[in-house]
Amino acid sequence: MNNLTGNNIRNCSMQFFNLFDLLMHQAKEYGLTEAQVIDHFKKLNITKTQILDLKNRTKLPDIEKFKQGIMTITRMNQLEIYLSMGFVPSEYRDSYFEKIKEIASLLTKRESKTPNPIQPYFQTNLGKLYKIDCIEFLRTLPSNSVDLIFADPPFNLNMRYDPKVNDNLSVSKYLNWTYEWLDECVRVLKDGGRIFVYNIPKWNVYVASYLERYLTFWAWIAIDMKSNFPISGRLYPAHYALVSYIKGSRANTFNNQRMPLQICRHCGGEIKDYGGYKLKLNPKGINVSDVWVDIYPVRHTKTKNRKYNELSVKLMDRIISMSTNPGDVIVDPFGGSGTTFAVAQLLNRRWIGSELGDCEGIKSRILNPEQDECLLKKVYEEKNHLFLNESKLLRQKNGFWLPKDS
Ligand SMILES: C[S@@+](CC[C@H](N)C(=O)[O-])C[C@H]1O[C@@H](n2cnc3c(N)ncnc32)[C@H](O)[C@@H]1O
């Protein structure tokens, strides 16, 4: 430890979201490995579990020798540590505000580079796909030019994507990266335009609180997770989060979407009790709520365009139909198998997107749209009906009510 000198953070435009990331970042800066850090604390009777617990903390531990150890390794005092994590402790807030001009005068802006011109990997009459990093791509788009952004980024769950994608980042790296592409999304969105971000709740909590600074909350949609596994000591994770914000105070477009009433697939009886209102239900179906239980993962090998995390045509149709009209511009920075682009193309919307990994699959999907046309046709057959034909037969057989004109 004796050779540690200086207290600057080099090569780092980071905010740290927990003490562990800050500790390890600083240790690395001063030539220490994670194992050496753990070893250092072991000598102070601080266990590995206590160190890993710093991943859940932004407050320095109460144990004095642990706290001192962190300050020694990071070469920072308490205040510097808290400022690195992006917050001003309450006892400093008055003087922080009094000195705000002085502080601002000390900070320098990162040089903004003019984006390099980019060439599409392929294009259609309505859209363009770029095989490029999403931030580089978004930087080329003009401000206030997009009606809808749909983003389904990697969830940082150590999944295997293209070798250029690291899906196992530290919390701080993942969130700093997320905020960087969100900044660009906010810039390119039109007034009255809407963004949807699809992720697990753990990350969308951060996404929502970041977007709160710039946009207006529109919805937090829970999408029922069909295949899930219990995690010991935790609640069974059963939904993906789809968070949506609007630029400005009002959305330019909201096309209400209707879906069939949910019924028991064995007897045909309704699952929710509509009491005295059931005969007043709109024969075109139930208004879609913010809990979506009718979205299924793309499972069948016959209809799959890639091995994993392909979203369904039904989900993308709902989002696109709800938020845009023909001719509107849709952006998806994380193309994947290209579901957003394929559905946008079939619904006559303009689209632009990026994908860092393989783009050949997206191209061939859009140039050969028969399968997506078929899936979309089925989605439209099921939309705007209170009951599907087979449900009507089942209900009739079991003596359940049906709308008059069915
Ligand atoms: C969860 S998948 C998107 C799936 C897509 N919604 C679909 O329905 O197929 C995320 C995609 O983002 C891509 N990706 C990851 N990091 C990227 C980046 N920095 N720039 C562009 N694409 C990226 C990955 O290669 C992956 O295909």
The ligand as a Gaussian input file, in Angstrom:
#p B3LYP/6-31G(d) Opt

LIG

0 1
 C      -32.039000      -7.751000     -26.406000
 S      -31.408000      -7.704000     -28.016000
 C      -32.675000      -6.908000     -28.964000
 C      -33.698000      -7.887000     -29.476000
 C      -34.720000      -7.253000     -30.407000
 N      -35.613000      -6.364000     -29.706000
 C      -35.523000      -8.328000     -31.136000
 O      -36.764000      -8.341000     -31.033000
 O      -34.912000      -9.170000     -31.770000
 C      -30.192000      -6.487000     -27.903000
 C      -29.370000      -6.312000     -29.164000
 O      -28.570000      -5.146000     -29.023000
 C      -27.338000      -5.359000     -29.677000
 N      -26.368000      -4.429000     -29.081000
 C      -25.749000      -4.513000     -27.889000
 N      -24.958000      -3.450000     -27.672000
 C      -25.099000      -2.653000     -28.741000
 C      -24.579000      -1.385000     -29.095000
 N      -23.721000      -0.756000     -28.298000
 N      -24.953000      -0.842000     -30.260000
 C      -25.832000      -1.479000     -31.086000
 N      -26.366000      -2.690000     -30.808000
 C      -26.017000      -3.264000     -29.651000
 C      -27.024000      -6.826000     -29.405000
 O      -26.127000      -7.338000     -30.387000
 C      -28.410000      -7.458000     -29.471000
 O      -28.678000      -7.972000     -30.745000

